[in-house]
Amino acid sequence: MKVLLAEDDRHIREGLRDILVAEGYETITACDGREAVRLYLAESPHFVLLDIMMPGASGYEVCREIRGRDPEVPIIFISAKSEEIDRVLGLEMGGDDFIVKPFGVKEVVARIRAVTRRCLRERPTQSMPFTIGDLEVFPAELRARRGENVIELSLREIGILRLLQENRGKVVDRNTFFNRLWGIEHAPNSRTLDQQISKLRQRVEADPANPSLVRTVHGVGYRYDG
């Protein structure tokens, strides 16, 4: 899923990009309003994160231009402007949500996951539920269930489970994981995948010390036996 992030502060932009990439989003960044409009037209992102106070064109102006072309694409404003009138103006101009700086990682993750659920509901062929072991996975909800237990998952974690389920009984090598879930232009090291798998096991395995859903095949990759 592709996200356009427009933010003129380099440190905030890079921090938000790291959050989005860690969640599993293809992230395109812009440092001013004009570049944001250009990238929106060129890349057709699934949703947009907009700072309000940017050079070239404000977030409000960018939102107005995007809304003139697409009334549906989700837009989240991100700004230090916290007065109620700014929030109201942003929402009245077509924004779907408003995050005020400074913000925490958990807040950003919660809000982008809420927008992602909306996007996935509109793409039913890519959000069909599937089962892996005793786990029911619901991509459109970014959740899995084991009995009454509900497990929150990221877009990338669902991608890992889907890839293993699609290749049941076969080893999925590291390059396949990276190409499918990180993108061929990214080159994360093997430790990145191992850390992601370790965190996923803690969430979805009934016994993380003895995994049954995500088995390690040393030196090659991972496998789900079914």
Disulfide bonds with the S-S distance in Angstrom:
none
